[in-house]
Structure formats: structure tokens, C-alpha cells
Amino acid sequence: MGKPMCKNLIKANHTLIVMDKNKVPTDELAKLGAKVVSTPKEVASEAKLVITMLPNSPEVKEVALGRNGIIEGTSTEMTLIDMSSISPLASQEVYQELAKKNIDMLDAPVSGGEPKAVDGTLSVMVGGKKEVFDRYSNILMSMATSVVHVGEIGSGNITKLCNQIIVAINIAAMSEAMVLAQKAGVDPGVVYEAIRGGLAGSTVLDAKAPLILKRKFDPGFRIRLHIKDLNNVLETSHSIGVPLPLTASVMEIMHSLYADGLAEEDHCSIIKFYEKIANIKVGN
């Protein structure tokens, strides 16, 4: 996700200083004019705005607050925009520590997966001070078509968790329907065309049904990453006393797929769980 987002920032004529443990993306970005450094501290020492895109809460805490982290690299006012999808509580914890050094922060997770990161059409949901959001919303728009301020710090990740609930349950519902159609002898592709313009139509349906019908399960968004997000969903929901029975059911489906060795496939592979229990295959 980070590499194509950086490319879109470069296309928008922003000057980048980049760091990643993996040299492959940074080498590619260097060819496009980015300066490569070795630690988050070095990035923060040279930039007034730092953007992070990381796997989960522990990595964000390490990069922001750990040894040679962002917090060690700044002696003047700067802002961190964390675009990772992490626990809202972790966002608030990092924010509180950075505030002690006069560092502002926005939590700004994205929706759209790698394809929309590549073409710069991500949706960004942003938590933090409104004046900080207003200062940097145009930069975020270099990577997105929708950038919405949703509340105080942590609200961005709450919104992303809501997004991930809806996406996961949509894919599961679509999978059930397509397996039912296939087993009943009705072409799932025709069913898709028939329902996509009605109330059952959705962005999820249009994005994932064609992939399933073509048996294309290359990752746009991996099963293991959706499991990570749903772990954060359930941890957050349990902490505030909100039962999420449908989310919990889809989580178990995803864990079954993980156990079957499908962790690196796209989350539309949820259909393979239903195919397995119905003893049928959808599509080509």
C-alpha cells in the first residue's frame, strides 16, 4: 500500500523522504526522486509531515515511539499522519505520547486496497483536530477521491473498523448467494447481473463478484489482513460492550481459510469456505 501511495504523492509534486525495512520499494521510489533514509528518526528530523502505512498497532508504536522512532527525530513542531489500520486505543496512546513533544497526529486509515492505492482513488477516514485535518487534507487528496474528517483522534480507526465489518459481511453474504445459485443450477454470473442494479447491489458486489466468477484470488486485500482488522473490531467492541455476532461468524470463516493455507489470498476467497461445505465450485 505504501509504495503506490508514495508514487501518487510524487506525481502530485511533493518531495518525499522514505524509509522501509524492505529495500525493494524504497529503491524503486529513489528512482522517482525520493530520498531514502534508514530510520523513522531520520525521516522526522527532515520532514514537517510524516506519513506512516504499517501492518498493525505494534509496528506503529515501534515506529512512532520506539528507539530511533519518530518521537526522537524532531526538535520542532511536526505532524504524524498514520494511515495504518490499527486499534483506536493504540492511535490514542501514540497521540498522547507524541503530544508531550508538541507533535500533532491524525489517524487516517484507508479503504480500497492495493488497486485503489495504485490509481489514487482511496477513501480516507480521518480522526484528529479539525484544524490539523484542514491543513493537510489536500495532501491526502493526492492519494484519494474521498477524504472525510470523522471526529477526534481514534475516530478514523473506529470508522475503518465499521468499514471492515460491512465489507466482510457483504463478501460472506455474496458468497452464500453465489454458492446457492450454483448448486441450484442457475448461472451465478447471470444472478450477479440481475441483482447488481437493485437493492442488493453494492461496491463490494461489483468489485468482488467478477473476480470470483473468473477464479481470480490474487490479493487486493489479504485474508490475514482482514483477520487482523476483525481482531481489532472484536477487541474494541468487547471493550465497550457491543456484541457483534455476524462479525464473529465471518471471523471464524476467515480463520478456517487461514488454516487451509489461504491467508495470502484476497478476502473474496471467503467463497471457498462455502464451496467446501456445499461441495460445489462457482465460476470458471
Sequence and secondary structure as in RCSB ss.txt:
>XXXX:A:sequence
MGKPMCKNLIKANHTLIVMDKNKVPTDELAKLGAKVVSTPKEVASEAKLVITMLPNSPEVKEVALGRNGIIEGTS
TEMTLIDMSSISPLASQEVYQELAKKNIDMLDAPVSGGEPKAVDGTLSVMVGGKKEVFDRYSNILMSMATSVVHV
GEIGSGNITKLCNQIIVAINIAAMSEAMVLAQKAGVDPGVVYEAIRGGLAGSTVLDAKAPLILKRKFDPGFRIRL
HIKDLNNVLETSHSIGVPLPLTASVMEIMHSLYADGLAEEDHCSIIKFYEKIANIKVGN
>XXXX:A:secstr
 HHHHHHHHHHTT   EE  SSHHHHHHHHHTT EE SSHHHHHHH SEEEE  SSHHHHHHHHHSTT GGGS S
S EEEEE S   HHHHHHHHHHHHTTTEEEEE  EESHHHHHHHT EEEEEES HHHHHHHHHHHTTSEEEEEEE
ESTTHHHHHHHHHHHHHHHHHHHHHHHHHHHHHHT  HHHHHHHHTTSTT  HHHHHHHHHHHTT    SSBHHH
HHHHHHHHHHHHHHTT   HHHHHHHHHHHHHHHTT TTSBGGGHHHHHHHHHT     
